[in-house]
Amino acid sequence: MGRYIDDILQPGEKVLYSTNAHWMFYLPAIAAWIAALVLLILSRATVTENVILLCLATAAVVALAALYWTVKAWFHRWTTETDVTNLRVVHKTGFITRKTFEMSLDKVESVDVNQSILGRLLNYGDVTIHGVGEGNETIATIASPLAFRNYITAR
């Protein structure tokens, strides 16, 4: 399966910048994997049979949740594309049901970037694109939002 942007490029149009959903979508999975590992270590550190079984059972449940969150985050990142071409901004989410947003660069009035403290530290944020007569569109939790904004506003 190819990238969405490659399928919709117009003649003479070229991709200037591509970004994706930030890796922070993996944070719940990472925390769960760490918890499962800690529970496994605890099961090896104790000698009581009931505590060992409880730690192993809990570690298995937490590992299943971690696996689910890992696959969910990977799938979200795999099915989300955000690109700036020399003519427009394109954002696509979804696999079976697809939601796309496209706006001509000529119709972009302003671009706002919202970042939390953690977003500034990890370089992610929300970008809101205000269009002339086309409304607003917010692209949530993308990597490198300032670079993305710069490619939209630089002409």
DRENPA-3360 file (N, C-alpha, C; in nm, 2 decimals, always signed):
BEGIN
1 = MGRYIDDI = +0.08/-0.12/+0.00/+0.00/+0.00/+0.00/+0.09/+0.12/+0.00 ~ +0.07/+0.21/-0.10/+0.15/+0.33/-0.11/+0.09/+0.44/-0.02 ~ +0.17/+0.55/-0.02/+0.12/+0.67/+0.05/+0.01/+0.74/-0.02 ~ -0.08/+0.79/+0.05/-0.20/+0.86/+0.00/-0.15/+0.98/-0.09 ~ -0.06/+1.06/-0.04/-0.01/+1.18/-0.11/+0.04/+1.14/-0.25 ~ +0.11/+1.03/-0.26/+0.16/+0.99/-0.39/+0.05/+0.96/-0.49 ~ -0.07/+0.91/-0.44/-0.18/+0.88/-0.53/-0.26/+1.00/-0.58 ~ -0.24/+1.12/-0.51/-0.33/+1.23/-0.54/-0.25/+1.35/-0.59;
9 = LQPGEKVL = -0.12/+1.34/-0.61/-0.04/+1.45/-0.66/-0.09/+1.49/-0.80 ~ -0.10/+1.62/-0.82/-0.14/+1.67/-0.95/-0.01/+1.70/-1.04 ~ -0.03/+1.71/-1.17/+0.09/+1.74/-1.25/+0.16/+1.86/-1.21 ~ +0.29/+1.85/-1.19/+0.37/+1.97/-1.15/+0.37/+1.99/-1.00 ~ +0.30/+1.91/-0.92/+0.29/+1.93/-0.78/+0.40/+1.84/-0.71 ~ +0.47/+1.89/-0.61/+0.57/+1.81/-0.55/+0.56/+1.83/-0.40 ~ +0.59/+1.72/-0.32/+0.59/+1.72/-0.18/+0.71/+1.80/-0.12 ~ +0.68/+1.90/-0.04/+0.78/+1.98/+0.02/+0.82/+1.93/+0.16;
17 = YSTNAHWM = +0.72/+1.89/+0.24/+0.74/+1.84/+0.37/+0.63/+1.74/+0.41 ~ +0.68/+1.64/+0.48/+0.59/+1.53/+0.54/+0.62/+1.52/+0.68 ~ +0.51/+1.50/+0.76/+0.52/+1.47/+0.90/+0.42/+1.37/+0.93 ~ +0.42/+1.32/+1.06/+0.33/+1.21/+1.10/+0.28/+1.24/+1.24 ~ +0.19/+1.15/+1.29/+0.16/+1.16/+1.43/+0.28/+1.13/+1.51 ~ +0.30/+1.20/+1.62/+0.42/+1.19/+1.71/+0.42/+1.06/+1.77 ~ +0.55/+1.02/+1.81/+0.57/+0.89/+1.87/+0.51/+0.88/+2.01 ~ +0.47/+1.00/+2.07/+0.41/+0.99/+2.20/+0.28/+0.91/+2.21;
25 = FYLPAIAA = +0.22/+0.87/+2.10/+0.11/+0.78/+2.10/+0.15/+0.65/+2.16 ~ +0.28/+0.62/+2.16/+0.33/+0.49/+2.22/+0.35/+0.50/+2.37 ~ +0.34/+0.62/+2.43/+0.36/+0.63/+2.58/+0.28/+0.54/+2.66 ~ +0.15/+0.52/+2.64/+0.08/+0.42/+2.73/+0.13/+0.28/+2.71 ~ +0.17/+0.24/+2.59/+0.23/+0.11/+2.56/+0.36/+0.10/+2.63 ~ +0.44/+0.20/+2.62/+0.58/+0.19/+2.69/+0.56/+0.18/+2.84 ~ +0.47/+0.26/+2.90/+0.45/+0.25/+3.04/+0.40/+0.11/+3.08 ~ +0.31/+0.05/+3.00/+0.26/-0.09/+3.03/+0.37/-0.19/+3.01;
33 = WIAALVLL = +0.45/-0.18/+2.91/+0.56/-0.27/+2.90/+0.66/-0.27/+3.02 ~ +0.68/-0.15/+3.07/+0.77/-0.13/+3.18/+0.71/-0.19/+3.31 ~ +0.58/-0.17/+3.32/+0.50/-0.23/+3.44/+0.51/-0.38/+3.43 ~ +0.49/-0.44/+3.31/+0.50/-0.59/+3.29/+0.64/-0.64/+3.33 ~ +0.74/-0.57/+3.29/+0.88/-0.61/+3.32/+0.90/-0.60/+3.47 ~ +0.85/-0.49/+3.53/+0.87/-0.48/+3.68/+0.80/-0.60/+3.75 ~ +0.68/-0.63/+3.70/+0.61/-0.75/+3.77/+0.68/-0.88/+3.74 ~ +0.74/-0.90/+3.63/+0.82/-1.02/+3.61/+0.94/-1.02/+3.70;
41 = ILSRATVT = +1.01/-0.91/+3.72/+1.12/-0.90/+3.81/+1.08/-0.93/+3.95 ~ +0.96/-0.87/+3.99/+0.91/-0.90/+4.13/+0.88/-1.05/+4.15 ~ +0.83/-1.11/+4.04/+0.80/-1.25/+4.06/+0.92/-1.34/+4.08 ~ +1.03/-1.29/+4.03/+1.16/-1.36/+4.04/+1.23/-1.33/+4.18 ~ +1.18/-1.22/+4.24/+1.25/-1.17/+4.36/+1.18/-1.23/+4.49 ~ +1.07/-1.29/+4.47/+1.00/-1.35/+4.59/+1.00/-1.50/+4.59 ~ +0.98/-1.56/+4.70/+0.98/-1.70/+4.72/+0.84/-1.76/+4.75 ~ +0.74/-1.67/+4.78/+0.61/-1.72/+4.81/+0.54/-1.75/+4.68;
49 = ENVILLCL = +0.49/-1.88/+4.68/+0.42/-1.93/+4.56/+0.30/-1.85/+4.51 ~ +0.22/-1.81/+4.60/+0.10/-1.73/+4.57/+0.14/-1.59/+4.51 ~ +0.24/-1.53/+4.57/+0.28/-1.40/+4.52/+0.35/-1.41/+4.38 ~ +0.42/-1.52/+4.36/+0.48/-1.54/+4.23/+0.37/-1.56/+4.12 ~ +0.27/-1.64/+4.15/+0.16/-1.66/+4.06/+0.08/-1.53/+4.03 ~ +0.06/-1.45/+4.14/-0.01/-1.33/+4.12/+0.07/-1.23/+4.03 ~ +0.20/-1.22/+4.06/+0.28/-1.13/+3.98/+0.29/-1.18/+3.83 ~ +0.30/-1.31/+3.81/+0.30/-1.36/+3.67/+0.17/-1.34/+3.60;
57 = ATAAVVAL = +0.06/-1.36/+3.67/-0.07/-1.34/+3.61/-0.09/-1.19/+3.58 ~ -0.06/-1.11/+3.67/-0.08/-0.96/+3.65/+0.02/-0.91/+3.53 ~ +0.14/-0.97/+3.53/+0.23/-0.93/+3.42/+0.18/-0.97/+3.29 ~ +0.11/-1.09/+3.28/+0.05/-1.14/+3.15/-0.06/-1.04/+3.11 ~ -0.15/-1.00/+3.20/-0.26/-0.91/+3.17/-0.21/-0.78/+3.12 ~ -0.11/-0.73/+3.19/-0.05/-0.60/+3.16/+0.02/-0.61/+3.02 ~ +0.09/-0.72/+3.00/+0.16/-0.74/+2.87/+0.06/-0.74/+2.75 ~ -0.06/-0.80/+2.77/-0.16/-0.81/+2.67/-0.21/-0.66/+2.64;
65 = AALYWTVK = -0.23/-0.59/+2.75/-0.28/-0.45/+2.73/-0.17/-0.37/+2.66 ~ -0.04/-0.39/+2.70/+0.07/-0.32/+2.63/+0.07/-0.36/+2.48 ~ +0.05/-0.48/+2.45/+0.05/-0.53/+2.31/-0.06/-0.46/+2.23 ~ -0.18/-0.45/+2.29/-0.29/-0.38/+2.23/-0.26/-0.24/+2.20 ~ -0.20/-0.17/+2.30/-0.17/-0.03/+2.29/-0.06/+0.00/+2.19 ~ +0.03/-0.10/+2.18/+0.14/-0.08/+2.08/+0.09/-0.10/+1.94 ~ +0.00/-0.20/+1.92/-0.06/-0.21/+1.78/-0.15/-0.10/+1.75 ~ -0.22/-0.05/+1.85/-0.31/+0.06/+1.82/-0.23/+0.19/+1.78;
73 = AWFHRWTT = -0.13/+0.22/+1.86/-0.05/+0.34/+1.83/+0.02/+0.32/+1.69 ~ +0.08/+0.20/+1.66/+0.14/+0.18/+1.53/+0.04/+0.20/+1.42 ~ -0.08/+0.14/+1.43/-0.18/+0.15/+1.33/-0.22/+0.30/+1.31 ~ -0.23/+0.38/+1.42/-0.27/+0.52/+1.40/-0.16/+0.59/+1.33 ~ -0.03/+0.57/+1.36/+0.08/+0.63/+1.29/+0.09/+0.59/+1.15 ~ +0.06/+0.46/+1.12/+0.07/+0.41/+0.99/-0.04/+0.46/+0.90 ~ -0.16/+0.49/+0.95/-0.27/+0.54/+0.87/-0.29/+0.69/+0.87 ~ -0.20/+0.76/+0.93/-0.20/+0.91/+0.93/-0.09/+0.97/+0.85;
81 = ETDVTNLR = -0.13/+1.06/+0.76/-0.03/+1.13/+0.68/-0.06/+1.28/+0.68 ~ +0.04/+1.36/+0.69/+0.03/+1.50/+0.69/+0.14/+1.56/+0.60 ~ +0.10/+1.63/+0.49/+0.20/+1.67/+0.39/+0.17/+1.82/+0.35 ~ +0.28/+1.88/+0.31/+0.27/+2.01/+0.25/+0.33/+2.00/+0.11 ~ +0.26/+2.03/+0.01/+0.31/+2.03/-0.13/+0.33/+2.18/-0.17 ~ +0.38/+2.20/-0.29/+0.39/+2.34/-0.34/+0.26/+2.40/-0.37 ~ +0.15/+2.33/-0.36/+0.02/+2.38/-0.39/-0.08/+2.38/-0.28 ~ -0.07/+2.28/-0.19/-0.17/+2.26/-0.09/-0.12/+2.19/+0.04;
89 = VVHKTGFI = -0.20/+2.19/+0.14/-0.18/+2.11/+0.26/-0.27/+1.99/+0.26 ~ -0.22/+1.87/+0.29/-0.30/+1.75/+0.28/-0.28/+1.68/+0.41 ~ -0.40/+1.64/+0.48/-0.39/+1.56/+0.60/-0.49/+1.44/+0.58 ~ -0.45/+1.32/+0.61/-0.53/+1.20/+0.59/-0.52/+1.11/+0.71 ~ -0.64/+1.07/+0.76/-0.64/+0.97/+0.87/-0.73/+0.86/+0.83 ~ -0.71/+0.74/+0.89/-0.80/+0.63/+0.87/-0.75/+0.53/+0.77 ~ -0.81/+0.41/+0.78/-0.77/+0.30/+0.69/-0.89/+0.26/+0.60 ~ -0.99/+0.20/+0.67/-1.11/+0.16/+0.60/-1.20/+0.28/+0.58;
97 = TRKTFEMS = -1.23/+0.35/+0.68/-1.30/+0.48/+0.67/-1.19/+0.59/+0.67 ~ -1.19/+0.67/+0.57/-1.08/+0.77/+0.55/-1.14/+0.91/+0.57 ~ -1.06/+0.99/+0.64/-1.10/+1.14/+0.66/-0.98/+1.22/+0.60 ~ -1.01/+1.30/+0.51/-0.90/+1.38/+0.45/-0.94/+1.53/+0.46 ~ -0.83/+1.61/+0.47/-0.84/+1.75/+0.47/-0.74/+1.81/+0.37 ~ -0.79/+1.89/+0.28/-0.70/+1.95/+0.18/-0.73/+2.10/+0.17 ~ -0.63/+2.18/+0.17/-0.65/+2.32/+0.16/-0.54/+2.38/+0.07 ~ -0.58/+2.46/-0.03/-0.48/+2.53/-0.11/-0.40/+2.62/-0.03;
105 = LDKVESVD = -0.27/+2.63/-0.06/-0.19/+2.72/+0.01/-0.23/+2.87/-0.01 ~ -0.29/+2.90/-0.12/-0.35/+3.03/-0.15/-0.46/+3.07/-0.05 ~ -0.53/+2.97/+0.00/-0.65/+2.99/+0.09/-0.61/+2.99/+0.24 ~ -0.48/+2.97/+0.27/-0.44/+2.97/+0.41/-0.42/+3.11/+0.46 ~ -0.50/+3.15/+0.56/-0.49/+3.28/+0.61/-0.39/+3.29/+0.73 ~ -0.39/+3.19/+0.82/-0.29/+3.19/+0.93/-0.28/+3.04/+0.98 ~ -0.17/+3.02/+1.05/-0.15/+2.89/+1.11/-0.11/+2.91/+1.25 ~ -0.18/+2.84/+1.34/-0.15/+2.85/+1.49/-0.09/+2.72/+1.53;
113 = VNQSILGR = +0.00/+2.72/+1.62/+0.06/+2.60/+1.68/+0.04/+2.61/+1.83 ~ -0.02/+2.50/+1.88/-0.04/+2.49/+2.03/+0.05/+2.38/+2.08 ~ +0.14/+2.41/+2.18/+0.22/+2.31/+2.24/+0.22/+2.32/+2.39 ~ +0.21/+2.21/+2.46/+0.22/+2.20/+2.60/+0.37/+2.21/+2.64 ~ +0.40/+2.21/+2.76/+0.54/+2.20/+2.81/+0.60/+2.07/+2.76 ~ +0.53/+1.96/+2.78/+0.58/+1.83/+2.73/+0.59/+1.83/+2.58 ~ +0.49/+1.89/+2.51/+0.50/+1.90/+2.37/+0.62/+1.98/+2.32 ~ +0.66/+2.08/+2.39/+0.78/+2.16/+2.36/+0.90/+2.08/+2.38;
121 = LLNYGDVT = +0.90/+2.00/+2.49/+1.02/+1.92/+2.52/+1.04/+1.80/+2.42 ~ +0.92/+1.74/+2.38/+0.93/+1.63/+2.29/+0.90/+1.66/+2.14 ~ +0.88/+1.79/+2.12/+0.86/+1.84/+1.98/+0.74/+1.78/+1.91 ~ +0.62/+1.80/+1.98/+0.49/+1.77/+1.92/+0.39/+1.88/+1.95 ~ +0.28/+1.88/+1.88/+0.18/+1.98/+1.91/+0.06/+1.97/+1.82 ~ -0.03/+2.06/+1.84/-0.15/+2.07/+1.75/-0.13/+2.20/+1.66 ~ -0.17/+2.18/+1.54/-0.16/+2.29/+1.44/-0.30/+2.32/+1.39 ~ -0.34/+2.44/+1.40/-0.47/+2.48/+1.35/-0.45/+2.57/+1.23;
129 = IHGVGEGN = -0.51/+2.53/+1.11/-0.50/+2.61/+0.99/-0.63/+2.68/+0.97 ~ -0.62/+2.82/+0.96/-0.73/+2.90/+0.93/-0.73/+2.94/+0.78 ~ -0.84/+2.90/+0.72/-0.85/+2.93/+0.58/-0.94/+3.04/+0.55 ~ -0.92/+3.11/+0.44/-1.00/+3.22/+0.39/-1.13/+3.16/+0.34 ~ -1.24/+3.19/+0.41/-1.37/+3.14/+0.37/-1.39/+2.99/+0.38 ~ -1.29/+2.91/+0.43/-1.29/+2.77/+0.43/-1.30/+2.71/+0.58 ~ -1.30/+2.80/+0.68/-1.31/+2.75/+0.81/-1.17/+2.72/+0.87 ~ -1.17/+2.64/+0.98/-1.05/+2.61/+1.05/-1.04/+2.45/+1.05;
137 = ETIATIAS = -0.92/+2.41/+1.05/-0.89/+2.26/+1.07/-0.78/+2.25/+1.16 ~ -0.80/+2.16/+1.26/-0.69/+2.13/+1.36/-0.63/+2.00/+1.33 ~ -0.50/+1.99/+1.32/-0.43/+1.86/+1.31/-0.36/+1.84/+1.44 ~ -0.41/+1.73/+1.51/-0.37/+1.71/+1.65/-0.24/+1.62/+1.66 ~ -0.16/+1.66/+1.75/-0.04/+1.58/+1.80/+0.05/+1.53/+1.68 ~ +0.10/+1.63/+1.61/+0.19/+1.59/+1.50/+0.33/+1.62/+1.54 ~ +0.43/+1.55/+1.48/+0.57/+1.57/+1.51/+0.61/+1.70/+1.44 ~ +0.70/+1.77/+1.50/+0.77/+1.89/+1.45/+0.66/+2.00/+1.40;
145 = PLAFRNYI = +0.57/+2.04/+1.48/+0.47/+2.13/+1.44/+0.52/+2.27/+1.39 ~ +0.63/+2.32/+1.44/+0.69/+2.45/+1.40/+0.74/+2.43/+1.25 ~ +0.81/+2.33/+1.23/+0.86/+2.30/+1.09/+0.75/+2.29/+0.99 ~ +0.64/+2.22/+1.03/+0.53/+2.20/+0.95/+0.46/+2.34/+0.92 ~ +0.45/+2.42/+1.02/+0.39/+2.56/+1.00/+0.48/+2.64/+0.91 ~ +0.61/+2.63/+0.93/+0.70/+2.71/+0.84/+0.69/+2.67/+0.69 ~ +0.67/+2.54/+0.66/+0.65/+2.50/+0.52/+0.52/+2.55/+0.47 ~ +0.42/+2.57/+0.55/+0.29/+2.62/+0.50/+0.30/+2.77/+0.48;
153 = TAR = +0.37/+2.85/+0.57/+0.37/+2.99/+0.56/+0.48/+3.05/+0.47 ~ +0.59/+2.97/+0.45/+0.70/+3.02/+0.37/+0.66/+3.01/+0.22 ~ +0.67/+3.13/+0.15/+0.65/+3.13/+0.01/+0.75/+3.21/-0.06;
% end
